[in-house]
Amino acid sequence: MSKRKSGKIAITSENCTGCLRCALACSFFKSSEKTFNLSNSKITVVPAYDLSRFEIALGDDCDQCGICVQYCEFDVLSRISG
């Protein structure tokens, strides 16, 4: 299992099911309108080459707040200590 570090958040993409809970939570809590809108999310989840895997990326404007980590139920996202 490989972890990719992105600032204060580690991403283990092989655990991702593509549920989009992380991106939806980000879009809701980080928008002033408090609406679910994936275009407002600072995290993207897209199908990888074989459609059974997903690629997760944090945008350059992500402030590393950790909302996405709180709502990920599959241990894809985790906080980095230190």
Long-range contacts (C-beta under 8 A, 24 or more apart in sequence): 3-78, 5-80, 6-57, 6-58, 6-62, 7-58, 7-62, 7-64, 7-80, 8-64, 8-66, 8-79, 8-80, 9-58, 9-64, 9-66, 9-68, 9-69, 9-77, 9-78, 9-79, 9-80, 10-77, 10-78, 10-79, 10-80, 11-56, 11-58, 11-76, 11-77, 12-75, 12-76, 12-77, 12-78, 13-48, 13-53, 13-54, 13-55, 13-56, 13-76, 14-53, 15-74, 15-75, 15-76, 16-45, 16-53, 16-54, 16-56, 16-74, 16-76, 17-54, 17-74, 18-45, 18-47, 18-54, 19-73, 19-74, 20-45, 21-71, 21-72, 21-73, 22-56, 22-68, 22-69, 22-71, 22-72, 22-76, 22-77, 23-68, 24-71, 25-67, 25-68, 25-70, 25-71, 26-67, 26-68, 29-65, 29-67, 30-65, 30-67, 43-68
